[in-house]
Amino acid sequence: YTHNYSESIQKTVDLIKNADSFYILGLGPFSGFAKTMAYLFSEIGYYCYGIQDKYYLMPEVEEGHNTVVLIGYASAIKDAVVEEIEKYKSRNYKIVMITSEPIGGLECLCDNVIYASEGIVKMGNIVSGIPVLYTFEKIMKELSE
């Protein structure tokens, strides 16, 4: 894995460009975000579906298809994220995690990890999702060029 932001963005862009299908999984604080981001990716020509929680049925993927799932990560939802990654990996999905927090051993389960900031952006007890949002937008910008 590279911890270089630009290289991680480019790897993700390449994965999406070569994908047959593309999803955004939003758990916990990212649930509404998943639908909005999926809509925006679809607007630029990359049909995407936002999955809002772990109770949505996992989309079927045809044999030999290349499928990418982008996941926003926060430590508060770690257990749910691990459970979902294991389900998606068992069906050969490519997993891209976007985070503002260190994820340690979870890197092993992902095909790419984008560290959206050089540490946690905090105000008191609130961890900001702005770096993760910006990263999704950066990926969209690169895809639309």
C-alpha positions as CSV (number, residue, x, y, z in Angstrom):
1,Y,0.0,0.0,0.0
2,T,1.0,3.5,-0.6
3,H,0.3,6.2,1.9
4,N,0.8,8.7,-0.9
5,Y,-2.6,10.4,-1.4
6,S,-2.2,11.2,-5.1
7,E,-1.1,7.6,-5.9
8,S,-3.9,6.1,-3.9
9,I,-6.4,8.4,-5.7
10,Q,-5.1,7.3,-9.1
11,K,-5.2,3.6,-8.2
12,T,-8.8,4.0,-7.2
13,V,-9.6,5.9,-10.4
14,D,-8.1,3.1,-12.4
15,L,-10.1,0.5,-10.4
16,I,-13.3,2.3,-11.1
17,K,-12.5,2.8,-14.8
18,N,-11.9,-0.9,-15.2
19,A,-14.9,-2.0,-13.2
20,D,-18.1,-3.6,-14.6
21,S,-20.0,-2.4,-11.6
22,F,-19.5,0.1,-8.8
23,Y,-21.0,0.6,-5.4
24,I,-20.6,2.9,-2.4
25,L,-21.2,1.3,1.0
26,G,-22.2,3.8,3.7
27,L,-22.5,2.5,7.3
28,G,-23.3,4.5,10.3
29,P,-22.4,8.2,9.7
30,F,-21.8,7.5,6.0
31,S,-25.3,6.0,5.3
32,G,-26.9,9.1,3.7
33,F,-23.6,10.0,2.2
34,A,-23.5,6.8,0.1
35,K,-26.7,7.6,-1.8
36,T,-25.6,11.2,-2.5
37,M,-22.2,10.2,-3.7
38,A,-23.6,7.4,-5.8
39,Y,-25.9,9.9,-7.5
40,L,-23.0,12.3,-8.2
41,F,-20.8,9.5,-9.7
42,S,-23.8,8.5,-11.9
43,E,-24.1,12.1,-13.0
44,I,-20.6,12.0,-14.4
45,G,-21.2,8.8,-16.3
46,Y,-20.1,6.1,-13.8
47,Y,-23.3,4.3,-12.8
48,C,-23.0,3.7,-9.1
49,Y,-25.4,2.4,-6.4
50,G,-25.3,3.6,-2.8
51,I,-25.8,0.9,-0.2
52,Q,-26.9,2.6,3.0
53,D,-26.4,-0.1,5.6
54,K,-25.4,-3.7,6.2
55,Y,-29.0,-4.9,5.9
56,Y,-29.3,-4.1,2.2
57,L,-29.0,-7.2,0.1
58,M,-25.5,-7.6,-1.3
59,P,-25.8,-7.1,-5.1
60,E,-25.1,-10.2,-7.2
61,V,-22.1,-10.1,-9.4
62,E,-21.7,-12.2,-12.5
63,E,-18.8,-14.5,-12.7
64,G,-15.7,-12.8,-14.2
65,H,-17.1,-9.3,-13.6
66,N,-14.9,-6.7,-11.9
67,T,-16.8,-4.9,-9.1
68,V,-15.6,-2.1,-6.9
69,V,-17.0,-1.0,-3.5
70,L,-15.9,2.3,-2.0
71,I,-16.3,2.4,1.8
72,G,-16.0,5.5,4.1
73,Y,-14.4,4.4,7.4
74,A,-14.7,5.7,10.9
75,S,-13.5,3.8,14.0
76,A,-16.9,3.9,15.5
77,I,-18.2,1.5,12.9
78,K,-15.1,-0.8,12.7
79,D,-16.9,-4.0,13.6
80,A,-19.6,-3.5,11.1
81,V,-17.1,-2.5,8.4
82,V,-15.0,-5.7,9.0
83,E,-18.1,-7.8,8.7
84,E,-19.1,-6.2,5.5
85,I,-15.7,-6.3,3.9
86,E,-15.5,-10.1,4.6
87,K,-18.9,-10.6,2.9
88,Y,-17.8,-8.5,-0.2
89,K,-14.3,-10.1,-0.4
90,S,-15.9,-13.6,-0.4
91,R,-17.6,-12.6,-3.7
92,N,-14.4,-11.1,-5.2
93,Y,-15.4,-7.5,-4.9
94,K,-12.5,-5.0,-5.0
95,I,-12.6,-2.9,-1.7
96,V,-11.4,0.7,-1.5
97,M,-11.4,2.2,2.0
98,I,-11.4,6.0,2.4
99,T,-10.5,7.1,5.9
100,S,-9.2,10.0,8.0
101,E,-8.1,7.5,10.7
102,P,-5.4,4.8,10.9
103,I,-7.0,1.4,10.1
104,G,-4.0,-0.9,11.0
105,G,-4.6,-4.5,10.0
106,L,-7.8,-3.7,8.0
107,E,-5.4,-2.7,5.2
108,C,-4.9,-6.4,4.5
109,L,-8.5,-6.8,3.7
110,C,-8.6,-3.9,1.2
111,D,-7.4,-3.6,-2.4
112,N,-6.6,0.1,-1.8
113,V,-6.7,2.5,1.2
114,I,-6.9,6.2,0.8
115,Y,-5.8,8.1,3.9
116,A,-7.8,11.3,3.5
117,S,-5.8,13.3,6.0
118,E,-2.5,13.1,7.9
119,G,-4.3,12.4,11.1
120,I,-7.8,12.8,12.5
121,V,-9.5,16.2,12.0
122,K,-11.2,16.8,15.3
123,M,-13.2,19.5,17.0
124,G,-13.7,18.4,20.6
125,N,-15.2,14.9,20.4
126,I,-16.4,15.3,16.8
127,V,-14.3,13.7,14.1
128,S,-14.8,15.6,10.8
129,G,-15.9,13.7,7.7
130,I,-14.8,16.6,5.4
131,P,-11.5,15.0,4.3
132,V,-13.4,11.8,3.3
133,L,-16.0,13.9,1.4
134,Y,-13.2,15.8,-0.3
135,T,-11.5,12.6,-1.3
136,F,-14.7,11.3,-2.9
137,E,-15.0,14.6,-4.8
138,K,-11.3,14.3,-5.9
139,I,-11.9,10.9,-7.3
140,M,-15.0,12.2,-9.2
141,K,-12.8,15.1,-10.6
142,E,-10.2,12.7,-11.8
143,L,-12.8,10.4,-13.4
144,S,-14.4,13.3,-15.2
145,E,-11.2,14.6,-16.9
